[in-house]
Structures are given as C-alpha cells and as structure tokens.
Amino acid sequence: MSERRAALITGASSGIGYEFAKLFARDGYDLVLVARQAQPLQRAARELTDGRASPVSVRVIAADLSLPAAARQLVEQLHAQRVRITVLVNNAGIGTYGPFAQAELAMEEAMMQVNMITVTQLTRLLLPELLQAEAGYILNVASTAAFQPGPLMAVYYATKAYLLSFSEALANELRGSGVSVTALCPGPTRTAFQQRARMTQSRLARGRIMDAATVARIGYRGLFQRKTVVIPGFGNALLALAVRAVPRGIVTRMVRRLNASREAAVP
C-alpha cells in the first residue's frame, strides 16, 4: 500500500466522508477510513471493495478524534504499518445546537477538539511526508458557517471560521511546494449531522439542502484543481460573498433567524 496513492479520510463511515471514499476508490486510491465506530466503517469498507475487478485496499481505523491523543496515535499507527498518505481529507466534524449558556461544556470542548485541534494536529503530523514527496493534497471540510457568526450554534460556527482561515493561510505558505490545501465550504447538507446536533427543527435544516454526494463531487473536483476555497452551489457562494457587504450586526440577526426553530420567537 505504501507505494500506491492513498487517501486518509476522517468521518468516513457516512455522509460526505463516505461519498469522498467512493470517489477516491473509483479512481484507484487506496483508502484509510477513520471514524469513531468500527462497525459502520467495516460496512463501508465492504461496500467499497465488493464487486471491483481491481479492488483497492481499504484499511479501517476506529478512533475517537475528540480525544487529545487521537491524532498522534493515528499517525503512529500509519507509520508502523508503513502507510504513506498522499491525500488527507479532514472531514470529521460535530456540532451542537442551542443557546451557549445552556450548552454542556464537555460537548463544546469535544467539538473544538474534533473540528479544530485534531485537524491541525493531523495536518502538521502528515505534512512533512507530503512536502518531502513534493506532491500531495489536503482538504479541510469547513462550511458556509465559516463566513459569519452563528447564534444558537456559536461555537460550531467559530470552529468552521478557524478551519477556513487556517486553510487559506496554509495554502499560501505552501504555494510552490507541490502540496495544495483546499477548504470545502458546503451549505446545509442532507446527512445525519442535523440529527446528531439536535437541530432538525431549525429553519436552516428544514429548507432545501444539498445531498452529500453532490457536495463530495464538487469538493473532489476542486481539490484536484488545487482550489483554495470551494463553495458548492451558486446560492451558497453568493451568500458567502453577500455577507461581506452587509453590516455584521444585520448578518448575525439574519443567521439567528435561520438557525431558530420555526416555532421559536427570535428577538
């Protein structure tokens, strides 16, 4: 596996991560799939390899990326197995919903670890190999949430703003190195995210939203075009540009209304 192209995808057992895995497998990449639960990962691995004339190699690693040591342990495991990664897809992410004053601090801390710290750690630990090879790709799955504050999901929006800023800065630093960095910023996407974040009643989650396969396909194309920022959907791209021209206070109030449930009164 070490002599072949290999993609490491976090949050790979479902949603956008799994759709990315299908695209990489289609194009002959060996895969390292990472998620918290082993059983869904194993099921995904079987689906990706069954019936292929030239099957790709799929390794599954069950890891809780909310733990501070997870990134280092994951990379140590890769090195021990002599797996060389050529593409890193930091897709894993979690969200919480509701007023920050009522939030469980442990959940907010876990979210910051998964959405920001583990991404930063994995990127830093794997980057030297990519630079040594003078070739590689890094994709960080951010969100259109990165472009404005998000009342009722305050910390989640902030973590995505971090991912976007980090990705853009790193892309600039690595220019000319052969390694590219792409921030994928989808709008609301039909996955299990809304249920896990307990936000199924929000206006944002109940509107017309894009499916995971479409988001992954657009992100995949942008990754190999070495784009720094990819925003799937014309409406999402327009919104990301528009919020820069609107006073920040107005934008924040608008986002509050979108995030609120249909039944809630928004001050």
C-alpha positions in Angstrom: 0.0 0.0 0.0 2.9 2.4 0.7 3.9 2.5 -3.0 0.4 3.4 -4.2 -1.7 6.6 -3.9 -3.5 6.6 -0.6 -6.2 8.9 0.9 -6.9 9.2 4.6 -10.5 10.3 5.2 -11.8 11.1 8.7 -15.5 10.8 9.4 -15.6 8.3 6.6 -18.4 5.9 7.6 -21.3 8.0 6.3 -22.3 11.3 4.8 -19.8 13.4 2.9 -16.9 11.4 4.1 -18.3 8.2 2.7 -19.1 9.8 -0.6 -15.5 11.0 -0.8 -14.3 7.5 -0.2 -16.4 6.2 -3.1 -14.8 8.8 -5.4 -11.3 8.0 -4.3 -11.9 4.3 -4.7 -13.3 4.8 -8.2 -10.1 6.5 -9.2 -7.9 3.7 -7.7 -6.8 5.3 -4.5 -6.1 3.0 -1.5 -8.1 4.2 1.5 -7.6 4.7 5.2 -11.1 5.3 6.6 -11.3 6.7 10.1 -14.4 7.2 12.3 -15.4 6.6 15.9 -17.4 3.4 15.5 -15.8 0.3 13.9 -19.0 -1.5 12.6 -20.1 1.3 10.2 -16.5 1.6 9.0 -16.3 -2.1 8.2 -19.6 -2.0 6.4 -18.3 0.9 4.3 -15.1 -0.9 3.5 -17.1 -3.9 2.3 -19.3 -1.8 0.1 -16.2 -0.1 -1.4 -14.4 -3.3 -2.3 -17.2 -5.7 -3.3 -17.6 -6.4 -6.9 -14.5 -4.5 -8.1 -12.4 -6.1 -10.8 -9.3 -4.3 -9.4 -10.1 -3.8 -5.8 -8.5 -1.0 -3.8 -7.0 -1.6 -0.4 -9.2 -0.3 2.4 -7.9 0.0 6.0 -10.3 1.0 8.7 -9.3 2.6 12.0 -11.8 3.2 14.7 -10.7 6.3 16.6 -12.4 8.9 18.8 -11.0 12.1 17.4 -12.3 14.1 20.3 -9.5 12.6 22.5 -6.4 14.8 22.6 -4.0 12.0 21.8 -6.1 10.6 18.9 -4.2 12.3 16.0 -0.7 11.3 17.2 -1.9 7.7 17.8 -3.4 7.5 14.4 -0.3 8.8 12.7 1.9 6.4 14.7 -0.3 3.5 13.5 0.1 4.6 9.9 3.9 4.8 10.3 4.0 1.4 12.0 2.1 -0.1 9.0 4.3 1.8 6.5 1.4 3.6 5.0 2.2 6.7 3.1 -0.6 9.2 2.7 -0.8 11.3 -0.4 -4.2 12.9 0.3 -5.6 14.0 3.7 -9.3 14.7 3.9 -10.2 16.2 7.3 -13.9 15.6 7.1 -14.9 14.6 10.6 -16.9 17.2 12.4 -19.5 17.5 15.1 -22.0 20.3 16.0 -24.1 21.4 18.9 -27.3 23.4 18.8 -28.9 25.8 21.3 -28.0 28.8 23.5 -24.4 28.7 24.6 -25.4 29.5 28.2 -27.2 26.2 28.3 -24.6 24.1 26.5 -22.8 21.2 28.0 -19.2 22.4 28.3 -17.8 18.9 27.7 -19.6 18.7 24.3 -18.3 22.1 23.3 -14.8 21.0 24.2 -15.2 17.8 22.2 -16.4 19.8 19.2 -13.5 22.2 19.4 -11.1 19.2 19.6 -12.6 17.4 16.6 -13.3 20.4 14.4 -10.1 22.3 15.0 -7.4 20.8 17.1 -7.4 17.3 15.7 -7.5 18.7 12.2 -4.5 20.9 13.0 -2.6 18.0 14.6 -3.2 15.6 11.7 -2.2 18.2 9.2 1.0 19.1 11.0 2.0 15.5 11.6 1.4 14.3 8.0 2.6 17.5 6.2 6.4 16.7 6.3 5.8 13.5 4.3 3.8 15.4 1.6 6.5 18.1 1.4 9.2 15.5 1.1 7.4 14.0 -1.8 6.7 17.4 -3.3 3.2 16.3 -4.0 0.0 16.0 -2.1 -3.4 17.3 -1.3 -5.1 18.4 1.9 -8.9 19.0 2.1 -10.5 20.5 5.2 -14.2 20.4 5.3 -15.4 23.7 6.7 -18.8 25.2 6.0 -20.6 28.3 4.8 -20.9 28.8 8.5 -17.3 30.0 8.4 -18.3 33.3 6.8 -20.4 34.7 9.7 -21.2 34.4 13.4 -23.9 31.8 14.2 -26.1 32.5 17.2 -27.6 29.2 18.6 -24.5 27.4 17.2 -21.9 29.9 18.3 -19.0 27.5 18.9 -19.7 25.4 15.8 -19.6 28.5 13.5 -16.4 29.6 15.2 -14.7 26.3 14.6 -15.6 26.5 10.9 -14.2 30.0 10.7 -11.0 28.7 12.2 -10.8 26.0 9.5 -11.3 28.4 6.7 -8.7 30.8 8.0 -6.2 28.1 8.7 -6.7 26.5 5.3 -6.3 29.8 3.4 -3.2 30.7 5.3 -1.6 27.3 4.9 -2.4 27.2 1.2 -0.5 30.5 0.9 2.5 29.2 2.9 2.7 26.0 0.7 2.4 27.7 -2.6 5.0 26.2 -5.0 5.7 23.2 -2.7 3.6 20.7 -4.7 1.2 20.4 -1.8 -2.2 22.2 -2.0 -4.7 23.0 0.6 -8.4 23.3 -0.1 -11.2 24.4 2.2 -14.6 22.9 1.2 -17.4 25.1 2.5 -20.8 23.5 1.8 -24.1 24.9 3.0 -26.6 22.7 4.8 -26.2 19.2 3.5 -28.5 16.2 3.9 -26.6 14.0 6.3 -27.1 12.7 9.9 -25.4 15.9 11.1 -28.7 17.7 11.8 -30.0 14.8 14.0 -26.7 14.5 15.9 -26.6 18.2 16.5 -30.3 18.2 17.6 -31.2 20.9 15.1 -33.8 19.2 12.9 -36.4 21.8 13.8 -34.3 24.8 12.7 -35.4 26.7 9.6 -31.9 26.1 8.2 -32.2 22.3 8.4 -35.7 22.1 7.1 -35.1 24.0 3.9 -34.0 22.8 0.5 -30.5 21.5 1.1 -27.9 19.7 -1.0 -27.2 16.0 -0.8 -23.8 14.6 0.4 -22.9 13.0 -2.9 -23.2 16.3 -4.8 -21.1 18.1 -2.2 -18.4 15.5 -2.3 -18.3 15.5 -6.1 -17.8 19.3 -6.2 -15.2 19.2 -3.4 -13.3 16.4 -5.1 -13.1 18.3 -8.4 -12.0 21.4 -6.6 -9.4 19.5 -4.6 -7.6 18.2 -7.7 -7.9 21.6 -9.4 -5.9 22.8 -6.3 -8.5 25.5 -5.5 -8.1 27.1 -2.1 -11.8 27.6 -1.3 -14.7 25.6 -2.8 -18.3 26.6 -2.1 -20.8 24.1 -3.6 -23.9 25.7 -5.1 -24.4 29.1 -6.7 -26.7 30.3 -3.9 -24.2 29.3 -1.2 -21.4 31.1 -3.0 -23.5 34.2 -3.4 -24.4 34.2 0.2 -20.7 33.9 1.3 -19.9 37.0 -0.8 -23.0 38.9 0.3 -22.3 38.7 4.0 -19.1 40.7 3.5 -21.1 43.7 2.2 -23.8 43.6 4.9 -23.3 45.2 8.3 -22.1 42.5 10.7 -25.0 43.1 13.2 -27.6 42.5 10.5 -25.9 39.4 9.3 -25.8 38.0 12.8 -29.5 38.6 13.3 -30.4 37.0 10.0 -28.4 33.9 10.9 -30.2 33.8 14.3 -33.5 33.7 12.5 -32.3 30.9 10.1 -30.9 28.8 13.0 -34.0 29.2 15.2 -36.8 26.7 15.1 -39.9 27.7 13.2 -41.9 27.7 16.4 -39.4 29.9 18.3 -39.7 33.6 18.8 -36.5 35.3 17.7 -35.6 38.6 19.4 
